[in-house]
């Protein structure tokens, strides 16, 4: 593979990775705001992040459960993880 072809393939990989992550975050954000947009902020008591947001496998499982309360937050976090994986894929490529 020539240098120009390699650079072009690398640019496409980074662009697609960024667009996919942004789309997942945007869908999760719209989904979250559609259900919780009118609620008053409850930030007066710090409770920390739920345990399911600490493990990527639990995050995906929780995002796929329809009856789970935090599946919208999990969907947004999956997009953030995809965005963070983008530079790792670049180095691996």
Protein Blocks (a to p, Z undefined) as FASTA:
>chain_A
ZZklmmmmmmmmmmmmmmmmmmmmmmmmmmmmmmmmmpccfklbcgbjafklmpmklmmm
mmmpmkbmklmmmmmmmmmmmmmmmmmmmmmZZ
